Amino acid sequence: MLRIAVPNKGSLSEPASQMLVEAGYRQRTDTRELVLVDSDNDTEFFFLRPRDIAVYVGSGQLDVGITGEDLLLDSGAKAEAVLQLGFAGSTFRFAALPGTAAGVHDLAGKRVATAYPGLLRAYLAERGVQAEVIGLDGAVETAVPLGVADAIADVVSTGTTLRNAGLEIFGEPLLTSQAVLIRRPDVAQPQLVDQLVRRLQGVIIARQYVLMDYDIAGDLVEQAVAITPGIESPTVSPLHEQGWFAVRSMVPRRDTNLVMDQLYQLGARGILVTAIAACRL
């Protein structure tokens, strides 16, 4: 039986469970439920704190897990990312009082507060910067105004919270993170892990593409196919009306309306778009 760690709460929890449902796995209906057996897929799910998942997988107690790249790196666990899942994106940046630092090397000899001390220590060590790392559990932007630290390293979205604390962002991002599927690297991947990866890859592709069908005159087929080349190659079939063809192709979801406009201007008609629930490529 495959044993999978899933985030129990936080920004990773709901998107992770939704992706697993779309991949054909059972998920809990009661958030108090911490263990769930999906007998149809020979899989057991353990709902854990996102920060703990890498530790459980790295120790070999669980086969795979879903967590953030940032949490994986911060844990120092013997686990590796095998698939980026495309949600829960975040960017880690340095921030300090205006004019006090311009780059990472300006932190030498200073105090830097963060909720990700393992990640920060590794980052500073790689760059030969010796600084005191102060580990805090959330709301690290208050560390500088309260005199606990000279700078912080934290997740930044709009930067509004930092500006409200009188801080400004400086230097390059430490890390751009997202949700990932992880496993212990020295454990052979069983068939069920391969199946899980294929299913999740299918969900990712299905979310990024749509199926587009349209009718086009024969002398315009080559131009139309150039607009909708698909993943491998579009399907082109003759219609009952002589000289016309039906074309089906996968198109990036974000380009749907632009492609429809281009096809219509070319002369295509009967342009239809269908969502993809799942796929295998």
Helices and strands as residue ranges (DSSP letters): E 2-7, H 13-22, E 35-38, G 39-41, E 43-48, H 50-58, E 64-68, H 69-75, E 80-84, E 90-96, G 104-107, E 111-114, H 117-126, E 132-135, G 140-142, E 151-156, H 160-164, E 168-177, E 179-183, H 191-208, E 209-217, G 218-220, H 221-227, E 235-238, E 244-252, G 253-255, H 256-266, E 269-275
